[in-house]
Amino acid sequence: MRLFPVTAAATILMLSTTAIAAPLPATNPFARTSTLPFQAPPFDRIKSGDYGPAIRAGMAEQRAEIAAITRARSAPTFDNTIAAMERSGRLLERASLAFYGVVGANTDDTLQRTQAELAPEFAAHQDAINLDPALFARVRTLYDRRQSLGLNAEQLQVLTLTYQGMVRAGALLSPADKKTLSGYNAQLSTLETAFQQKLLAAAKAGALVVDDRAKLDGLSEGEIAAAADAAKARGLAGKYVLTLQNTTQQPELATLKNRATREALFNASWTRAAKGDANDTRATIVQIAALRAQKAKLLGFKTWADYVLQDQMAQNPQTALGFMQRLGTPVAAEQRREAAELQAQIAATGGDFQLKPWDWDYYSEQVRKARYDLNQDELKPYFEIDKVLTDGVFYAANQLYGVTFKLRTDIPVYHPDISVYEVLEANGTPVGLMYFDLWKRDNKNGGAWMSNFVNQSKLLGTKPVIYNVANFTKPAAGQPALISFDDVTTMFHEFGHALHGLFANQTYPSISGTNTARDFVEFPSQFNEHWALDPKILPHYAVHYRTGQVIPQTLIDKIKRAGTFNSGYSFGEALAAAEMDMSWHSLTAADGVQNADAFEAKALAATGLDIADVPPRYRSTYFLHIWGNGYAAGYYAYSWTKMLSANAFDWFGRHGGLTRANGQRFRDLILSKGHTEDYATMFRNFNGADPQVGPLLRDLGLNADGSRIATDGAATVAK
């Protein structure tokens, strides 16, 4: 998945403040453009206390730049207004992109305090620019004359989006309504930051402490050693700590034999932010939902979902909900079949209890082994993480797009675990820089994501500097770094986002790379997952870490045959979360503040996916995507873009599969386009037709009526 708090475009056009910033000392690492390759952040010189002064100075600098635009006596032109806006905020951008990268992946008390202090200042700065009547007058003048200005296609797109963005931000409101809007924005920024910080603390505090090794029966020696190390790090020598990832289900639930331990781990996850303590997020999220509904009404929309989807590929909530509802019936039918199979497996193995959520992964793994003779522990020795990265993820990119990767040990990083690679075209021309931060830490947000430290722009003369962050469990010292096939898929997924950013080829930064709609941006990442199992790619990286043996064809066949196994569960839990998200953001201003638990229960029941044994992938209380990471009314994007991905991969299958020619076509028509075109047009230009749900259902092993496809498909469904 792609999780990041501020996009490149947002930094340019959306951050401002009315605070008076002190001049930035020349000793601050952000005072000048970085002299490192690709303008990479000088993390060896940056201290946690450097970000706040640099960001505030950057906001002041951008205010002065915007003021210069509005004070100009010359008539507005594209260059002196729109391009000048695109060029503004350089100091702010380099400081804020580095700041949000580190605060999400390696935070500390100073960074968290700075984040909380800056949140309302960022909101005020956003309003100061978007609601500036003099600036909007210049933009509107150009927009009204746009067809007579002789602009090229990219310039016309930037002008149109700048105008529409300012209108969506409230530029047409009365002065009184603008003041109200600014109040909403300040409150929301503070609440969203509070949610993120509460959730991080809740996940850390909610980790399961186990005092008896026997209760961890089923975990590997490496996993038990890692749990012991995690306990020692907390001063709990002699105990074991199972830390929480951000999803409802936890990886250890698939192998823990002790049912009481499984239940305790599941409950630790489910209740992590709903315990009535200082980390309880319920009061925060209901305030966020109510304020968003109020803001939507002020801006002329019935609900926050109506507001958000206006500029997405789906365009309106009805289209998104209709898409999800078409999937709901067949997916729910598959979930019921899967639950019945697991209940039968419980009985067959001597169990006398009703299937519960903490049993699902454990018994589905047993069914997987029995039906497909596929044991995840048998697979892991073939997936050593460095080889997966270099001979799998990188190799696929080379075969499709011709790029190569060179390890750089001279680039400073913010944590010793991070590796950095330079990305090169086939002819040696530099493409950009790529960071990987893969291991779980207590001071890192959960999940996996991609974002930029430097944005691509021909106008600014910059190439992309991108990072992928994940939360895999780091092995104990001396243990091999082996990961599951799900983790492999996550690596391919996040690198799909990275390719979207690396291949950016835009003049103007606001529409460069991944600065696209939520229900389009996940398309390249979902698509890239398919190559993990490609017959040209999998044997190249799936090599036994001890023997050097390439993964045998028998295991490959098992993986493919099991590709759609448990798809009702894995796809359905995400679909339920998406519909719950849409329910929260379909509240009107008149609905007011809700009771979090009651609303969640009602919303899940309305989906038809409220099967008791299949909880949503995220409960409302720890749904970081929608309360703190920009996916509000947008979590459906993961399912929507899975449809786009399935259609695109189907096109590849009909045109020769993995070839350089096909890869180049996808790069030229999708990956390098940014937001230079309408999304539907962009997709049609590549695919030759609008997307259909049929290929997605086939990927899930289902027919449109909910029945299973007779033979097991080879598609994978990533969690």
N, C-alpha and C positions, 0 to 999 in steps of 0.2 A: 504494500500500500504506500501513497505519497502524502506525507504529512509535513506542512511547514507554515509558520505563522504569518509571514509577510512575503509576498511575491515580489519579483523585480519591479514590475509595473507599479505595484502598490507603493513601493518605496518612493518612486519618482513622483507620483501624482497624488499620494494620499497621506503624507505624513507632515504634520505641521504643529506649531505651538505658538502661544502668545507669551511664553516665558522669555525673559531676557537672559541669554546665555553668556557666560564669561568667555573672553577670548581663549581660544585653544592654544595651550603652550606648544612650542615647536617640539618639545620632548614627547608629546603624546604620539603614539605610533600611527594614529590616523591623520595626523596633521598634514601629511603629504601622501600623494599616491604611492602605493607600495612599489618598491624597485625590484621586488622578487619577480621571477618568471610569471607571466600572465597576470601580474598585479595581485598575486596571492597574498592573503593576510599574513603579516609578520607575527605569527603566534608566539614566536620565541621572545618577542618584546612586549606583547600585549598582556596587561594585568587586568584583573576583574574590574578594578576601579577606573580603567581608562575609557570604558564604553560610554558611561553616562555623560561625561564632559564632551566627548567627541560627538555623540548623537545630538546633544543640545546645541553645540556649536554648529552642527550640520543643519539643524532646523533653522537656526538664525540666519545662516548663510543662504539657505533656500528661500527664506522670506525675503531677503534682500534681492535675490535674483527674480522672484516673482514680482516684487515691487518695481523693479526696473522694467519689466515687460509692461506692466499696467501704466507706468508713467511715460512711456514712449509717446512722443508727439506724432510720430509717423503713423500712417494708417496701418491696421493690422495686415500682416502677410503670414503665410505659412511659416516662413523662416523666423520672423521676429516674434511670433507668438507660439505656435505649436512646437516647432523644433526647439525654440528656446526653453519651453517647458520640459521637453525631453532631455535637454542638456543640463537642466538645473538639478541641484541636490546631490552632487558627486560625493562630497564629504559625508553627507547623511547616509547615502547608499552604502558606501564601503564600511562605515561603522555599524550600521543597523543590520546588514546582511551577516557580518561576522558575529555580531551580538546574538542574533536570534539562532544562528547555527550552534553557538556554544551553549546558550541558555537552554536549548532543547536537549542537548546531548551530554553536557558536562557542567551542570549548573552548580552553584555554591550560594552561600547566604548573601554575599555581595551582589551577585548577578540576580538573584531572586528579588532582592530589595530594589535594585535598579529597575528591573522589569515592572514591578508594581508601581514605582514612582513615575516611570515613563508612560505607562498605559494611558492615563488621561491626557498627558501632554501630546502624545501621538494623535489621539482623537481630535484634540483641539487644532493641531497643525493640519490635519486632514480637512477639517471644516474651514480653517482660515484660507485654504487654497480653493477648495471646491465651492465655497459659498461667497467668494470674493466677487462682488458685482462687476467691478471694472474688468477683471480678468474674464469673467463669463461673457461680458459684452463683446470683447474682442473675439473670443472663440465663436460666439453666436453669429457675429458678422461674417466670419469666414465660413461657417457651416451653411448659412443661408445662401452664400455665393459659391458653394463648393464645386458646382458643375462648370463654372466659368473660370476657375483658377488655374487650369492646365496642370493639375496634379497627376502624378502617376498613381498606380493602383495602391501602393503601400501608403503613400501620403494621404490619399483619400480615406483609406481605412483608419489611419491614426486620427485624422481630423474628426471623422464620424464617431469613433469610439470615445474620443476626448469629450466631445459635446454630449453624447449620450451619458457618459459616466458622470459628468457634472450635473446633468439633469437628475439622474438617479440619486445623486448625493444631495439634492435639495436646492440646486441653484435657482429654480423658479419659485421657490417659496417666498412668502412675505418675510420681512425682517423679524417679526414676532415669531413666526413659525421656524425660522432659521435658528433663533435663540433656543426654542424648545428642542429642536433637532440636536443642537450641540449638547444640550443637557443629556439627552438620551445617549448620544455617542460616548460621552464621558462616563456615564454610568455603566454602559455596556462594556467598554474597554476595561474598566476596573473589575467588573464582575467576571469577565472572561479570564482575566489574568488570575483572579482569586481562585476560580475553578481549577485552572491548570496547576496552581501551586498546592491546593488542597488535594488534588488527585495524586500528584507525585508523592506527597507525604502519606496519603492513604495507602498507596500501593506498597510503599516501603514498610509502613506500620502493619499492613495486613498480611505480610509474608507469613507462611506457616512454619512454626518452630516445632520440630519433632525431636523428642528426647531419647528415642529408642531406634537404633539402626534397623531392628527387625521390622519396624513399621514401614520401612522403605523398600521392603522386599519387592523385587521386580525391576527396580532401577539398576542401571549399569554401575560398575565400579567407578567409572569416570563421573557419572552423575552424582553418586553418593559422595565422592571426594569433593566435587564442586559444592554440594550442599554443606559439607563440613567446613570448607573454606569460607563460604558465605556466613556461617555461624561464627567462626573465629573473627571475621571482620567486624562483627557486631558485639564482640566480647562474650560470646556464648560457647566457649570451648567445651567440647564433649557433646554438643547438640548438632542439629542439622537444620538448615533453613532453606525452604523452597520459596524462592522469590516469585512474585506475580508478574506475568506479562499482561498486556492491556486488555486482552480478550477475556470473555467469560470462561471458556474452557482453558485449561492449562496443559502443557505438553506431557507432564508426568502422569496425567490421568489415564493415558493409554497403556501404561505398563505397571502402575502400582497395584499389587495384588491385594493389599489390605483395604477392605471396603471402607472401614472407618477412616483411614487416612485419606482415601479418595473423597469421601464426603466432607471431611474437614478442609481439604484443599479447595474443593469447589465452593464451599460456603465462605471461605476466606476471600475468594475471588468475588463471589456474588455480593457480599456485604461490605466490601472494602471501604466504600465511601457512603455507607448508610448505617452507621453505628451510633448516631446521635452524639458524636464527639466533635472535636475541633475540625476534623477532616471530612465531616459529613457535607456532601455537596448538594443535598436536596433543596435547601432554601435558596441556594445560589442559582440552580438551573431553572427553577420556576420563575425567579425574578428575570432571568435572561429571556426566557420565552415570552413573558408578559411584555417586557420592554421592546422586544423585537416586533411584537404585534402592534404596539403603540406606534413605533417608528414607521412600520409599513402603512398604517392608516394615515399618518401625517404626510407620507409621500404619495398617497393616492392609491394604495393597494389594499385589497381586502385582507390579505394575510401576508406573513413573511415569505411563505412559499411562493405566492404570486409575485412578490417583489424579486425574489432570488432567481426564479426560473425565466423571467422575462428575457434575459440575455444568455440563456443556456441553449444547448442544442435542442432539448425537449421543448423549450419556450414557455410551457405552462404546467401547473401541477396536474391537470387532467391527463395530459399526455403521459407524464411520468407515472402517475397512479394506474392509468390504463395498461401501460406496459407491465407494471409489477403485478397487477391483478390477472393478466393473461398467463403469467407464470405461476401464480399462487396455487391454482387448482391442481395442475400436474405435480408441482413440487410437494404439496401437502399429501397427495396420494402416495407419493414415493416415501415420504417420511413415515406414514402409517405402516407401509410395507416393511420398511427398515426396522421400525420399532418392534413389530411382530417377530421379525427374524432374531432380533437381539433377545427378546423375551424367551424365545425358544432356545436360544443358546444358553441363557441363564439356567433354564430347567435341565438342559442336556448335561450341564456341568455340575449338577447337584444343588443349584441355588433354589431357594424357596422365598423369593422376595420379588416385589414389583420393580421393574426397570425405573431408574431415576437418572437425572442428568449426569451425575458423577459416575454412572455405570456405562454411559454410552460409548465413550472412546475405548474403554477397556474391553468391552464385549464386541464392539465392532472390529477391534483389532483381532480378536479371536476368530470372528467370522471371516475376516479377510484372509487370515492364515489358513483356515480350513478350506475356504472356497477357492482361493487362488494360490495356496501354499506360499504366501508372501509374508515374510517376517521383516518388520522394519529394522530390527537389530541385525538381520542378515544383510540389509542394504547399506547401513551406515558405514561399514568399513570401506565402501567404494566411493564415499563422498567426503573426502578430506577437503576442508574449506578452501585452502589456498589453490589446490588443483581445480576445484570447482570454478573458482574465480578466473584463473589464468587460462586453463585448458577447456573450460566450458563457456562461461559468460563471455570472456574476451574472444575466444575462438569463434563462437557463433557470430559475434559482431564483425570479426575479420572476414568470415565466409560470406556474410550478407552484404557488408558495406565497405570492405577493404581496409578498415582501420587497424592499426597496431598499437601496442601499449608498452611503454617503457617505464620501469620502476624508477622513481625519483626519491633518493634519500637525502637530498639537500633542501627539501621544502619543509619549513617548520610546521608542526602540528600542535593541536591543543591537548592531545593526550597520547601517550606512548603507543597505545594499541593501533593507532591509525596508520594506514599505508597510503601512499600517493603515487599516481601514475600519470605520465604525460600521454596524451592520445594523439596519434599521428595518422595523416592520410597515407595511402599506399605509396605516394611519391615523396613522403617524408615531411610534407607541410604540416605544421602544428595545428591541431584542432582545438585542444583545450587541456585542462588539468582535471583529474578525478581523484577524490578522497574516498576512502572506505573506513567506516567506524562501525564494526560489526558486533562487538561484544556487549552484553548486558551489564549495566552499572546501576547502583542505587540512585545516582544523581542524573540519570538519563530518563527522558520520557519513554513510555512503552511504545511498541510497534516498530514500524520501519518506514523510512521516508527518504525523499530526495529534495534537495534545493541547491541554490547557488550561493557561492561567496562572491563571484563576479559574474555579471550578466553580459551576454554577447550583444554587441551593437557596432555596426559599421560607422554610425554617426560618432560614437565615442572612441572607436578604434580598439574595442575590447573583445577578447575571446572568452568563452565560458570557463569558469572554475566551479566545479560541481561536486557535491558530496552525496554519498549514500550512507544512511545510518540504519542499523538493525539492532536486534536484541537477542542474539543467539547466546547460549550459555557457554561461557569460556571454560575450556577444560582445565583441570588441575595441572599443576606443573608436571611435566613428563608424560602427560597423556596426549594422545593424538586429537586434533581438532576435527572431529567427525560430526556431521550434521545429518538431519533427516532429509528425505526427498522433498517434504514440504518446505524446509529451509532452502533447499536448492531452488525451488520454484520462487520463493521470496527473493532470492538474489537475482534471478532472471527478471522478475517483475520490476524491482527497483532500478535495475540497470536499463530497462526499457524507458523509464522516466529519464535516466541520465542521457540516453541516446537522443531523446527528444530535445534535451537542453544542449547537448554537445553539437548537434547538427543544425542548430539555429543559424539562420542566414539572413537576418533582418537588419535594416538600417536603423530602425527606431526601437529602443529598448522596451517600450510599453507593450509591443506585440511580438516580442522575441521569444522563441523557444517554448517553454511550458506555460507562458502567460495566456492560457486558453481557458475555456469554460470547464467547470468541474466534470461535466458529463462528456467531455472530450479528452481531457488531460489524462484520464486513466486508460484510454484506448491503447497508446503505444506500450504501456507497461503490461497490460493484460495480454496484448499480442505477443510480446517478447517471451512470455512464459512458455509458449508452444515449442520453442526451440530446445528446451531442456530435454525433451524426449526424442528429438529428431535423430534418425539413424546415422546421420553424419556427425552429430554433436555428442550424443550421450557416450558412445564408446571412447571418445577422445578424452573425456575428463573422468569418467567413472572407472577408476583404477584402484584396486585394493591397496590400501596404504602400506600393508606389510609385504605382500607377495609381488606387487606390481602387475598382477593379473587384471586384464580388462574385464569389466563386468560381463559375465556369460550371457549368451543370448537367452538362455532359459529364464534368467532373472529379468531381463528386459521384457520378455514376453509376459511375465507375471505382472510387472508394473503396468504394462499397457492393458492387459486384460482387466486389471483392477482399477483402471483409470476412472471409471464412472461409479465405482463402489462408494456408497455413503454420500452420493451427490445430493440426495434429498436433504440430508442433514446439513452438509457444508454450505450448499447454496441457500438453503432455506433459512439458516440462522442469520445470514447476511441480509436476505430479503426481508425477514421480520424486523431486523434493526432499521432497514431503510424505510419501511412503512411506519415504524414507530417515530422515526425522525420526521417524516412528513406529517404525522399526526400532531406532534409538538408544534410544528411550524405552520399548521393550518388553523391554529387558534386565531380568533379575531380579537381586536382590542376590547370588545365588550365581554369577552370570556374571563378576563382578569387572571389573577394568580391561581394556579392549580395546586392540588395535593399531588405531589410527585408520584407516590406509590399507587394511588387510585387511578391517576391518569395513565400511567404506564400499563397497568393491568387492563384497562378499558381499550387502550390503543392496540395492545397485542391481541386481545380477543377479536377485535375488528378485522384483523388481517386474515383470519382463517388459518393462520400458521401457529396458533397458540397451543400446539401439542405440548403437554406438560413436560415431556422428556427432552424437548428441543428448545432450550432458552435462546433468546436472541444473542448474537455475537457480542453485543455490548448492551449492558443495562443502562438506563438513562443516567444513572449516577456516575458512571465512568465512561461515558460516550464522548471521549476527547474530540473526535472528529467534528461533532456538531456543536459543542459548547466552547471549544477553544482553538479549533484549527481550520475554520473556514468552510466546513462541509454542511452547515445548517441548511436543511431542505435540499441537500445535495448528496446524501449518502447513497441514494439510488444510483448514483453515477457508476458505482462499481459494477452493478448488475447491467446497467445500460451499456457500459463500455465493454463488458464481457460479450454482449451481443455484437457490438462493432468488431471486436476481436475475432469472434467466431466467424463472422462473415468475411473478414479480411483473410483469415487463415484458410477458409474455404476457397477463396480466390487463388491463393498460393497453390493449394492442392490441385486446382484445375489448370494451373499454368506452369507446372514443372517443379513445384516445391521450393526448397532452399537452393537458390541460385544467385549469383552476383547480379544478374540482370534484374531479377525480381526484387532483390534487396535494394538495388539502386532506385528502382521505380517507387518502392515504398518510402525510401529516404526523400526522393525528390518531391513526391506528391503529398506526403504526410509529415514525416519527421522534420523536414527543413522549413516547413511553412509557417510555424508559429500561428498567430491569429491574423494572417494576411488575407484570409478568405472566410466566407461563410462556412460553418462547420459541415452542414449538410452537402453543400456544393463540393467541399474538399473531399468528403467521403465518397460521394458519387464519382468524382473524377478518378479516384483510385479503383473503386469497387465495380463501377459500371452500373450500379443500382442502389436504391435505398436499402438500409439494413432490414433484415427480417428476423423473427424470433426462432425460425426453424433451425438454423445452424447452431444456435445457442442450446436449444433443447436437445439436439443430437449430441452436442458436447457433454450434456448431462446424462446421456443415455436414455432419454425420454422421448416419447411421441407426444404430439400436441394434446392428445386426450388423457395424458398422464400415465399411460401404460409404458412398460419398459421396452426399449428396443431389444429385439430378440437376441442379438449377439452383443457381447461386451465391447464397448467402444474403446478407442485408444486415446481419447482425449483426457486431459488432466483437469481437475478442478482445484484451484489453489485456495487455501484458507487465508 
